[in-house]
Amino acid sequence: MLAHVGPDAVGLKDVAREASVSHALVTHYFGTIDAVIDAALEAHANEQRALLIERIVSHPEDGPREWMQLYFKWVSDPMTARLLAWALVTGRTKRDDFFSRRQRGAKRVVDAVIARLEAQGTKAVARADIEFAVLLLLAAPHGYAIGKASFWASLGKDDPGEAEDIFFFDRLASLVEKTIAPTKKRPKRSLPDGT
């Protein structure tokens, strides 16, 4: 419902009817429609973050580009873009109780990347560089998903499609890979005399 009609057009009665429960039950558990929407956005984000962290941790053959594909696909979903835009425009993201502040989700992703790089024995990457890459991945795809049509139109491309999405993703992935791409540690070299 949130994706199809938008958060501002959905009320508690609509949610109750869609869930086949009483309006009183929805009111009891959530109180307001804003709380329902916050819970829906949080659940959606938690599911995607868990998939991303699982991918980082359990697929040693993958690197930043593969991790980013998962995230980019999620953010490019029109429902996600619409909910994120709504959360930003309504000021929800600035509230202390907003789920991303409470859960520190980006920090958890950074921690997973660091653990992965350490487990692989890769050359140390500064935490600040990994945090920058995660910030870039939070900001760029969100902005792109929300404003893609107008951004490309301002460049003279009135009907952006898959080719433009691939172009944007590839350029963004290249930036991130330059920052955090795993590099195998080189073994210590000894001098010719064995020291």
N, CA, C and O of each residue as an XYZ file, in Angstrom:
780
protein
N       0.826     -1.188      0.000
C       0.000      0.000      0.000
C       0.869      1.251      0.000
O       0.587      2.213     -0.715
N       1.908      1.233      0.791
C       2.776      2.398      0.880
C       3.443      2.686     -0.460
O       3.610      3.843     -0.846
N       3.818      1.631     -1.159
C       4.496      1.803     -2.442
C       3.541      2.272     -3.520
O       3.920      3.065     -4.382
N       2.311      1.794     -3.485
C       1.378      2.079     -4.571
C       0.673      3.415     -4.446
O       0.501      4.115     -5.444
N       0.264      3.784     -3.246
C      -0.475      5.041     -3.091
C       0.314      6.102     -2.347
O      -0.082      7.267     -2.328
N       1.406      5.723     -1.744
C       2.236      6.677     -1.017
C       1.858      6.754      0.445
O       0.691      6.576      0.794
N       2.825      7.015      1.303
C       2.589      7.039      2.746
C       1.548      8.053      3.190
O       0.816      7.809      4.149
N       1.473      9.189      2.505
C       0.525     10.218      2.927
C      -0.924      9.872      2.615
O      -1.837     10.512      3.136
N      -1.146      8.868      1.774
C      -2.516      8.494      1.399
C      -3.012      7.261      2.144
O      -4.108      6.776      1.864
N      -2.237      6.750      3.075
C      -2.605      5.540      3.812
C      -2.942      5.904      5.249
O      -2.226      6.670      5.895
N      -4.044      5.345      5.740
C      -4.443      5.559      7.125
C      -4.498      4.247      7.886
O      -4.359      3.173      7.302
N      -4.701      4.341      9.198
C      -4.782      3.137     10.034
C      -5.917      2.216      9.596
O      -5.769      0.995      9.619
N      -7.044      2.793      9.199
C      -8.170      1.969      8.740
C      -7.800      1.200      7.478
O      -8.205      0.050      7.312
N      -7.035      1.827      6.591
C      -6.590      1.149      5.367
C      -5.687     -0.039      5.715
O      -5.818     -1.120      5.140
N      -4.782      0.175      6.650
C      -3.866     -0.885      7.075
C      -4.653     -2.029      7.698
O      -4.403     -3.196      7.397
N      -5.601     -1.698      8.563
C      -6.422     -2.725      9.217
C      -7.192     -3.531      8.184
O      -7.230     -4.760      8.253
N      -7.801     -2.849      7.233
C      -8.576     -3.541      6.192
C      -7.661     -4.451      5.371
O      -8.016     -5.598      5.098
N      -6.505     -3.958      4.982
C      -5.567     -4.758      4.170
C      -5.059     -5.975      4.937
O      -4.854     -7.038      4.353
N      -4.856     -5.820      6.244
C      -4.351     -6.919      7.074
C      -5.468     -7.815      7.595
O      -5.208     -8.819      8.258
N      -6.705     -7.452      7.295
C      -7.883     -8.214      7.761
C      -7.930     -8.321      9.284
O      -8.221     -9.380      9.841
N      -7.638     -7.201      9.940
C      -7.742     -7.115     11.394
C      -8.550     -5.864     11.740
O      -8.870     -5.053     10.871
N      -8.866     -5.728     13.006
C      -9.660     -4.563     13.405
C      -8.785     -3.302     13.480
O      -7.578     -3.359     13.720
N      -9.446     -2.182     13.267
C      -8.773     -0.888     13.382
C      -8.225     -0.715     14.793
O      -7.134     -0.175     14.976
N      -8.982     -1.172     15.794
C      -8.568     -1.062     17.196
C      -7.265     -1.837     17.449
O      -6.415     -1.381     18.214
N      -7.108     -2.994     16.816
C      -5.892     -3.793     16.996
C      -4.665     -3.055     16.445
O      -3.616     -3.015     17.087
N      -4.806     -2.483     15.271
C      -3.696     -1.729     14.680
C      -3.368     -0.527     15.554
O      -2.199     -0.226     15.792
N      -4.398      0.157     16.031
C      -4.198      1.315     16.900
C      -3.517      0.904     18.198
O      -2.641      1.614     18.691
N      -3.912     -0.237     18.752
C      -3.317     -0.718     19.999
C      -1.811     -0.953     19.846
O      -1.024     -0.542     20.699
N      -1.421     -1.611     18.763
C      -0.010     -1.973     18.584
C       0.858     -0.836     18.055
O       2.047     -0.770     18.368
N       0.275      0.060     17.256
C       1.089      1.097     16.630
C       0.742      2.517     17.077
O       1.623      3.375     17.134
N      -0.494      2.770     17.386
C      -0.904      4.103     17.827
C      -1.228      5.048     16.691
O      -2.334      5.584     16.623
N      -0.268      5.260     15.792
C      -0.464      6.197     14.689
C      -0.028      5.569     13.367
O       0.691      4.571     13.337
N      -0.478      6.174     12.291
C      -0.055      5.688     10.976
C       1.441      5.929     10.783
O       2.112      5.146     10.110
N       1.967      7.002     11.366
C       3.410      7.256     11.265
C       4.213      6.112     11.877
O       5.257      5.728     11.349
N       3.725      5.573     12.990
C       4.418      4.450     13.636
C       4.360      3.201     12.757
O       5.320      2.432     12.712
N       3.243      2.995     12.063
C       3.117      1.858     11.149
C       4.123      2.011     10.003
O       4.819      1.062      9.641
N       4.185      3.206      9.448
C       5.089      3.455      8.322
C       6.543      3.318      8.759
O       7.356      2.718      8.055
N       6.867      3.877      9.926
C       8.230      3.724     10.446
C       8.583      2.245     10.617
O       9.683      1.822     10.262
N       7.649      1.464     11.160
C       7.888      0.031     11.370
C       8.074     -0.698     10.041
O       8.918     -1.588      9.928
N       7.287     -0.320      9.041
C       7.412     -0.955      7.726
C       8.762     -0.631      7.089
O       9.421     -1.509      6.534
N       9.162      0.623      7.172
C      10.455      1.024      6.620
C      11.598      0.337      7.359
O      12.555     -0.126      6.740
N      11.495      0.274      8.679
C      12.524     -0.386      9.478
C      12.640     -1.865      9.134
O      13.746     -2.377      8.959
N      11.512     -2.551      9.037
C      11.531     -3.979      8.714
C      12.143     -4.204      7.329
O      12.932     -5.128      7.131
N      11.775     -3.362      6.390
C      12.295     -3.478      5.027
C      13.810     -3.255      5.008
O      14.543     -4.011      4.370
N      14.273     -2.227      5.703
C      15.707     -1.931      5.749
C      16.481     -3.022      6.487
O      17.571     -3.404      6.062
N      15.926     -3.521      7.584
C      16.604     -4.582      8.351
C      16.797     -5.833      7.510
O      17.856     -6.459      7.543
N      15.772     -6.188      6.760
C      15.850     -7.379      5.906
C      16.964     -7.221      4.868
O      17.749     -8.143      4.648
N      17.026     -6.063      4.241
C      18.033     -5.838      3.211
C      19.442     -5.764      3.797
O      20.388     -6.285      3.206
N      19.583     -5.116      4.957
C      20.903     -5.036      5.597
C      21.379     -6.423      5.997
O      22.557     -6.739      5.837
N      20.487     -7.254      6.512
C      20.864     -8.621      6.901
C      21.354     -9.403      5.682
O      22.334    -10.141      5.773
N      20.680     -9.246      4.551
C      21.111     -9.918      3.326
C      22.490     -9.419      2.888
O      23.336    -10.204      2.460
N      22.703     -8.103      2.999
C      23.981     -7.525      2.619
C      25.109     -8.026      3.517
O      26.162     -8.432      3.025
N      24.896     -7.999      4.814
C      25.930     -8.457      5.749
C      26.205     -9.941      5.551
O      27.358    -10.370      5.597
N      25.166    -10.718      5.333
C      25.340    -12.151      5.068
C      26.197    -12.355      3.819
O      27.060    -13.232      3.790
N      25.958    -11.556      2.807
C      26.728    -11.664      1.565
C      28.195    -11.317      1.807
O      29.092    -12.003      1.318
N      28.429    -10.255      2.560
C      29.807     -9.831      2.857
C      30.545    -10.921      3.623
O      31.703    -11.222      3.333
N      29.867    -11.506      4.597
C      30.494    -12.473      5.489
C      30.693    -13.836      4.829
O      31.730    -14.469      5.026
N      29.726    -14.289      4.061
C      29.749    -15.692      3.637
C      30.132    -15.948      2.183
O      30.077    -17.093      1.735
N      30.512    -14.934      1.446
C      30.908    -15.149      0.051
C      32.315    -14.592     -0.184
O      32.467    -13.466     -0.657
N      33.332    -15.376      0.143
C      34.707    -14.887      0.013
C      35.106    -14.563     -1.424
O      36.070    -13.832     -1.652
N      34.379    -15.097     -2.381
C      34.700    -14.821     -3.784
C      34.232    -13.431     -4.225
O      34.656    -12.933     -5.268
N      33.365    -12.813     -3.434
C      32.820    -11.495     -3.775
C      33.696    -10.371     -3.267
O      34.467    -10.532     -2.321
N      33.560     -9.244     -3.911
C      34.214     -8.018     -3.477
C      33.195     -6.896     -3.408
O      31.991     -7.144     -3.485
N      33.659     -5.676     -3.265
C      32.751     -4.540     -3.104
C      31.699     -4.412     -4.208
O      30.555     -4.056     -3.927
N      32.062     -4.692     -5.433
C      31.101     -4.546     -6.542
C      29.894     -5.478     -6.347
O      28.751     -5.072     -6.563
N      30.149     -6.697     -5.947
C      29.048     -7.645     -5.731
C      28.194     -7.227     -4.535
O      26.971     -7.359     -4.565
N      28.838     -6.727     -3.490
C      28.076     -6.271     -2.328
C      27.184     -5.101     -2.731
O      26.026     -5.010     -2.324
N      27.748     -4.217     -3.535
C      27.016     -3.034     -3.953
C      25.830     -3.381     -4.852
O      24.798     -2.712     -4.792
N      25.959     -4.405     -5.674
C      24.859     -4.788     -6.559
C      23.607     -5.113     -5.755
O      22.501     -4.720     -6.126
N      23.787     -5.821     -4.669
C      22.663     -6.161     -3.811
C      22.004     -4.896     -3.270
O      20.782     -4.756     -3.320
N      22.809     -3.985     -2.759
C      22.300     -2.743     -2.180
C      21.661     -1.865     -3.248
O      20.584     -1.309     -3.031
N      22.309     -1.735     -4.389
C      21.807     -0.894     -5.470
C      20.452     -1.395     -5.952
O      19.553     -0.601     -6.230
N      20.308     -2.698     -6.051
C      19.026     -3.283     -6.488
C      17.917     -2.909     -5.497
O      16.813     -2.545     -5.904
N      18.212     -3.000     -4.208
C      17.218     -2.662     -3.191
C      16.839     -1.189     -3.266
O      15.654     -0.856     -3.273
N      17.825     -0.308     -3.321
C      17.554      1.135     -3.324
C      16.847      1.549     -4.607
O      16.064      2.499     -4.599
N      17.109      0.852     -5.707
C      16.478      1.189     -6.982
C      15.014      0.779     -7.045
O      14.280      1.237     -7.922
N      14.587     -0.066     -6.138
C      13.175     -0.475     -6.095
C      12.321      0.768     -5.848
O      12.591      1.511     -4.905
N      11.298      1.013     -6.672
C      10.465      2.211     -6.502
C       9.856      2.347     -5.103
O       9.724      3.461     -4.596
N       9.486      1.235     -4.478
C       8.922      1.314     -3.129
C       9.962      1.855     -2.150
O       9.661      2.723     -1.330
N      11.168      1.343     -2.241
C      12.228      1.802     -1.348
C      12.502      3.278     -1.572
O      12.589      4.050     -0.617
N      12.639      3.670     -2.828
C      12.910      5.075     -3.145
C      11.807      5.981     -2.608
O      12.079      7.048     -2.058
N      10.572      5.549     -2.770
C       9.435      6.359     -2.313
C       9.430      6.493     -0.786
O       9.232      7.589     -0.261
N       9.644      5.393     -0.080
C       9.659      5.444      1.387
C      10.833      6.258      1.919
O      10.687      7.005      2.886
N      11.988      6.112      1.291
C      13.149      6.881      1.739
C      12.953      8.369      1.485
O      13.295      9.199      2.328
N      12.405      8.703      0.333
C      12.130     10.112      0.033
C      11.152     10.678      1.056
O      11.335     11.790      1.551
N      10.121      9.913      1.368
C       9.126     10.342      2.349
C       9.780     10.550      3.715
O       9.513     11.548      4.384
N      10.622      9.627      4.125
C      11.287      9.742      5.430
C      12.177     10.982      5.479
O      12.232     11.664      6.502
N      12.868     11.275      4.390
C      13.722     12.457      4.338
C      12.905     13.749      4.342
O      13.194     14.672      5.102
N      11.891     13.806      3.493
C      11.091     15.022      3.353
C      10.318     15.346      4.629
O      10.151     16.517      4.970
N       9.854     14.340      5.323
C       9.086     14.572      6.547
C       9.964     14.793      7.772
O       9.450     15.038      8.864
N      11.278     14.709      7.605
C      12.188     14.952      8.714
C      12.367     13.775      9.659
O      13.017     13.916     10.695
N      11.811     12.627      9.329
C      11.921     11.460     10.201
C      13.365     11.033     10.436
O      13.716     10.583     11.527
N      14.189     11.173      9.424
C      15.574     10.715      9.544
C      16.370     11.524     10.566
O      17.437     11.088     10.998
N      15.872     12.684     10.954
C      16.565     13.521     11.938
C      16.164     13.194     13.373
O      16.812     13.641     14.320
N      15.105     12.420     13.532
C      14.620     12.101     14.877
C      15.554     11.107     15.560
O      16.121     10.223     14.918
N      15.701     11.271     16.871
C      16.547     10.358     17.650
C      16.025      8.931     17.643
O      16.804      7.988     17.783
N      14.704      8.756     17.479
C      14.135      7.413     17.509
C      14.036      6.779     16.122
O      13.496      5.680     15.988
N      14.550      7.455     15.085
C      14.514      6.868     13.747
C      15.398      5.619     13.757
O      16.479      5.624     14.345
N      14.944      4.574     13.119
C      15.599      3.271     13.251
C      17.080      3.276     12.882
O      17.863      2.568     13.516
N      17.487      4.047     11.887
C      18.903      4.013     11.503
C      19.792      4.612     12.590
O      20.948      4.216     12.736
N      19.265      5.548     13.338
C      20.028      6.104     14.466
C      20.083      5.102     15.615
O      21.129      4.916     16.238
N      18.955      4.463     15.891
C      18.903      3.505     16.994
C      19.759      2.279     16.721
O      20.471      1.806     17.608
N      19.695      1.770     15.516
C      20.356      0.503     15.200
C      21.795      0.655     14.716
O      22.562     -0.308     14.724
N      22.153      1.846     14.301
C      23.502      2.071     13.775
C      23.826      1.064     12.666
O      24.874      0.419     12.676
N      22.900      0.949     11.716
C      23.024     -0.035     10.645
C      24.253      0.141      9.785
O      24.899     -0.844      9.426
N      24.597      1.379      9.442
C      25.776      1.615      8.609
C      27.046      1.183      9.339
O      27.965      0.637      8.729
N      27.092      1.429     10.642
C      28.244      0.998     11.445
C      28.366     -0.522     11.402
O      29.475     -1.052     11.333
N      27.246     -1.220     11.443
C      27.266     -2.679     11.384
C      27.806     -3.170     10.043
O      28.515     -4.174      9.986
N      27.471     -2.466      8.972
C      27.995     -2.836      7.654
C      29.504     -2.583      7.607
O      30.257     -3.424      7.115
N      29.946     -1.438      8.113
C      31.385     -1.135      8.160
C      32.114     -2.214      8.959
O      33.159     -2.704      8.532
N      31.568     -2.581     10.109
C      32.183     -3.631     10.932
C      32.287     -4.947     10.165
O      33.290     -5.652     10.273
N      31.254     -5.278      9.391
C      31.263     -6.523      8.609
C      32.336     -6.474      7.523
O      33.023     -7.466      7.281
N      32.476     -5.331      6.876
C      33.504     -5.192      5.836
C      34.894     -5.328      6.453
O      35.751     -6.022      5.907
N      35.119     -4.670      7.583
C      36.423     -4.758      8.252
C      36.717     -6.201      8.659
O      37.824     -6.691      8.435
N      35.750     -6.876      9.246
C      35.941     -8.274      9.648
C      36.262     -9.143      8.436
O      37.118    -10.026      8.509
N      35.589     -8.899      7.344
C      35.804     -9.669      6.122
C      37.215     -9.447      5.596
O      37.904    -10.404      5.244
N      37.646     -8.196      5.541
C      38.980     -7.894      5.041
C      40.058     -8.505      5.933
O      41.055     -9.034      5.440
N      39.853     -8.431      7.249
C      40.814     -9.018      8.187
C      40.863    -10.536      8.052
O      41.941    -11.129      8.098
N      39.699    -11.166      7.885
C      39.643    -12.623      7.747
C      40.348    -13.092      6.482
O      40.880    -14.201      6.433
N      40.349    -12.253      5.471
C      41.012    -12.605      4.217
C      42.504    -12.298      4.249
O      43.239    -12.653      3.328
N      42.942    -11.642      5.307
C      44.346    -11.278      5.385
C      44.715    -10.191      4.399
O      45.834    -10.156      3.888
N      43.773     -9.304      4.134
C      44.037     -8.239      3.174
C      44.767     -7.083      3.836
O      44.780     -6.934      5.058
N      45.361     -6.290      2.997
C      46.055     -5.094      3.466
C      45.062     -4.221      4.226
O      43.921     -4.053      3.795
N      45.489     -3.675      5.336
C      44.614     -2.859      6.169
C      44.092     -1.651      5.400
O      44.843     -0.954      4.719
N      42.791     -1.424      5.526
C      42.144     -0.257      4.948
C      41.662      0.573      6.125
O      41.049      0.043      7.051
N      41.930      1.856      6.094
C      41.538      2.722      7.202
C      40.024      2.701      7.382
O      39.270      2.746      6.411
N      39.596      2.634      8.630
C      38.160      2.645      8.931
C      37.481      3.863      8.305
O      36.361      3.763      7.804
N      38.154      5.003      8.335
C      37.579      6.220      7.758
C      37.306      6.050      6.260
O      36.325      6.584      5.744
N      38.171      5.309      5.564
C      37.953      5.062      4.139
C      36.742      4.159      3.914
O      35.962      4.380      2.988
N      36.587      3.149      4.757
C      35.433      2.259      4.632
C      34.163      3.018      4.994
O      33.134      2.848      4.339
N      34.222      3.852      6.029
C      33.049      4.657      6.394
C      32.674      5.605      5.262
O      31.491      5.791      4.977
N      33.674      6.211      4.612
C      33.388      7.083      3.479
C      32.691      6.301      2.364
O      31.714      6.775      1.786
N      33.198      5.106      2.067
C      32.599      4.285      1.011
C      31.148      3.952      1.352
O      30.284      3.996      0.477
N      30.874      3.622      2.603
C      29.497      3.315      3.008
C      28.625      4.565      2.927
O      27.478      4.485      2.486
N      29.145      5.713      3.342
C      28.382      6.962      3.201
C      28.074      7.250      1.731
O      26.965      7.660      1.388
N      29.053      7.034      0.884
C      28.850      7.232     -0.549
C      27.755      6.300     -1.063
O      26.916      6.688     -1.877
N      27.782      5.058     -0.567
C      26.766      4.090     -0.990
C      25.392      4.384     -0.411
O      24.381      3.982     -0.987
N      25.341      5.067      0.698
C      24.044      5.481      1.230
C      23.503      6.676      0.446
O      22.326      6.702      0.084
N      24.347      7.646      0.189
C      23.894      8.888     -0.429
C      23.646      8.772     -1.932
O      22.582      9.157     -2.418
N      24.609      8.251     -2.656
C      24.507      8.269     -4.117
C      23.337      7.442     -4.666
O      22.551      7.977     -5.447
N      23.187      6.170     -4.297
C      22.063      5.417     -4.848
C      20.694      5.949     -4.402
O      19.735      5.911     -5.171
N      20.603      6.447     -3.153
C      19.327      7.014     -2.702
C      18.964      8.224     -3.554
O      17.848      8.332     -4.060
N      19.918      9.124     -3.701
C      19.669     10.308     -4.515
C      19.361      9.947     -5.955
O      18.474     10.531     -6.579
N      20.099      8.984     -6.477
C      19.883      8.547     -7.855
C      18.494      7.947     -8.023
O      17.797      8.248     -8.992
N      18.090      7.102     -7.086
C      16.770      6.457     -7.182
C      15.648      7.487     -7.140
O      14.651      7.355     -7.851
N      15.808      8.500     -6.318
C      14.766      9.514     -6.173
C      14.746     10.473     -7.366
O      13.672     10.848     -7.836
N      15.914     10.870     -7.857
C      15.955     11.907     -8.883
C      16.448     11.493    -10.249
O      16.747     12.352    -11.079
N      16.543     10.204    -10.509
C      17.121      9.691    -11.749
C      16.574     10.377    -13.003
O      17.352     10.845    -13.833
N      15.276     10.441    -13.150
C      14.682     10.998    -14.365
C      15.070     12.463    -14.558
O      15.428     12.876    -15.661
N      14.996     13.239    -13.487
C      15.329     14.665    -13.638
C      16.832     14.879    -13.802
O      17.248     15.791    -14.517
N      17.648     14.055    -13.152
C      19.101     14.199    -13.305
C      19.518     13.952    -14.752
O      20.248     14.746    -15.345
N      19.045     12.838    -15.309
C      19.407     12.527    -16.693
C      18.808     13.541    -17.662
O      19.450     13.903    -18.647
N      17.581     14.006    -17.396
C      16.966     15.010    -18.262
C      17.798     16.282    -18.288
O      17.928     16.930    -19.326
N      18.366     16.637    -17.125
C      19.201     17.844    -17.073
C      20.479     17.681    -17.889
O      21.120     18.665    -18.257
N      20.845     16.425    -18.170
C      22.003     16.141    -19.022
C      21.607     15.932    -20.487
O      22.451     15.639    -21.332
N      20.298     16.090    -20.776
C      19.818     15.938    -22.148
C      19.319     14.550    -22.497
O      19.056     14.270    -23.666
N      19.182     13.679    -21.519
C      18.704     12.308    -21.754
C      17.329     12.192    -21.109
O      17.217     12.047    -19.892
N      16.278     12.256    -21.937
C      14.923     12.346    -21.400
C      14.283     11.018    -21.007
O      13.275     11.017    -20.300
N      14.824      9.914    -21.434
C      14.213      8.627    -21.115
C      15.265      7.643    -20.597
O      15.572      6.657    -21.266
N      15.823      7.910    -19.393
C      16.871      7.017    -18.891
C      16.328      5.626    -18.603
O      15.195      5.453    -18.154
N      17.158      4.662    -18.870
C      16.750      3.275    -18.643
C      17.874      2.454    -18.064
O      18.710      2.958    -17.314
N      17.887      1.183    -18.417
C      18.850      0.251    -17.859
C      20.294      0.630    -18.196
O      21.186      0.468    -17.364
N      20.524      1.127    -19.399
C      21.890      1.494    -19.792
C      22.442      2.601    -18.890
O      23.613      2.576    -18.512
N      21.599      3.562    -18.553
C      22.026      4.651    -17.677
C      22.235      4.160    -16.254
O      23.159      4.597    -15.569
N      21.374      3.251    -15.811
C      21.546      2.671    -14.476
C      22.875      1.919    -14.381
O      23.592      2.035    -13.388
N      23.190      1.160    -15.406
C      24.445      0.405    -15.436
C      25.636      1.366    -15.440
O      26.613      1.151    -14.723
N      25.552      2.416    -16.242
C      26.613      3.432    -16.289
C      26.846      4.014    -14.901
O      27.983      4.074    -14.433
N      25.775      4.439    -14.244
C      25.880      5.036    -12.912
C      26.472      4.033    -11.927
O      27.402      4.358    -11.189
N      25.935      2.817    -11.915
C      26.419      1.799    -10.984
C      27.900      1.498    -11.217
O      28.676      1.441    -10.263
N      28.294      1.308    -12.469
C      29.692      0.966    -12.758
C      30.652      2.059    -12.299
O      31.713      1.765    -11.749
N      30.285      3.307    -12.520
C      31.153      4.407    -12.095
C      31.230      4.477    -10.572
O      32.304      4.677    -10.005
N      30.088      4.313     -9.922
C      30.062      4.335     -8.465
C      30.857      3.163     -7.895
O      31.625      3.334     -6.948
N      30.673      1.980     -8.465
C      31.401      0.797     -8.000
C      32.906      0.977     -8.165
O      33.677      0.553     -7.304
N      33.326      1.594     -9.251
C      34.756      1.829     -9.466
C      35.332      2.746     -8.395
O      36.442      2.518     -7.915
N      34.585      3.782     -8.018
C      35.043      4.674     -6.952
C      35.212      3.927     -5.633
O      36.209      4.094     -4.931
N      34.233      3.112     -5.315
C      34.279      2.376     -4.055
C      35.393      1.342     -4.075
O      36.112      1.180     -3.089
N      35.538      0.647     -5.188
C      36.606     -0.355     -5.277
C      37.985      0.268     -5.094
O      38.862     -0.342     -4.481
N      38.185      1.456     -5.610
C      39.477      2.127     -5.430
C      39.737      2.431     -3.964
O      40.885      2.492     -3.526
N      38.661      2.621     -3.210
C      38.791      2.965     -1.802
C      38.971      1.746     -0.913
O      39.814      1.746     -0.016
N      38.172      0.697     -1.161
C      38.191     -0.426     -0.214
C      38.416     -1.793     -0.838
O      38.263     -2.804     -0.152
N      38.772     -1.857     -2.104
C      38.951     -3.167     -2.726
C      39.992     -3.967     -1.966
O      41.088     -3.475     -1.695
N      39.650     -5.196     -1.625
C      40.621     -6.026     -0.900
C      41.901     -6.224     -1.703
O      41.870     -6.509     -2.899
N      43.001     -6.067     -1.026
C      44.318     -6.298     -1.606
C      45.026     -7.283     -0.692
O      45.144     -7.044      0.510
N      45.490     -8.374     -1.246
C      46.187     -9.370     -0.435
C      47.446     -8.762      0.184
O      48.177     -8.015     -0.465
N      47.678     -9.096      1.438
C      48.917     -8.648      2.083
C      50.084     -9.344      1.408
O      50.032    -10.529      1.081
N      51.113     -8.585      1.217
C      52.319     -9.181      0.650
C      53.123     -9.810      1.771
O      53.230     -9.239      2.857
N      53.690    -10.983      1.519
C      54.519    -11.585      2.559
C      55.749    -10.714      2.802
O      56.241    -10.032      1.903
N      56.225    -10.756      4.033
C      57.430     -9.992      4.346
C      58.581    -10.527      3.506
O      58.783    -11.734      3.374
N      59.307     -9.606      2.960
C      60.477    -10.005      2.168
C      61.694    -10.023      3.071
O      61.859     -9.169      3.942
N      62.512    -10.977      2.851
C      63.746    -11.015      3.629
C      64.903    -10.548      2.735
O      64.834    -10.607      1.508
N      65.914    -10.105      3.367
C      67.106     -9.681      2.628
C      67.807    -10.940      2.112
O      67.564    -12.036      2.617
N      68.672    -10.785      1.112
C      69.353    -11.952      0.551
C      70.107    -12.770      1.593
O      70.317    -13.968      1.403
N      70.516    -12.140      2.685
C      71.252    -12.901      3.695
C      70.314    -13.601      4.686
O      70.770    -14.200      5.660
N      68.969    -13.519      4.426
C      68.003    -14.221      5.278
C      67.458    -13.395      6.410
O      66.613    -13.889      7.157
N      67.899    -12.149      6.582
C      67.365    -11.308      7.673
C      66.163    -10.527      7.223
O      65.589     -9.772      8.007
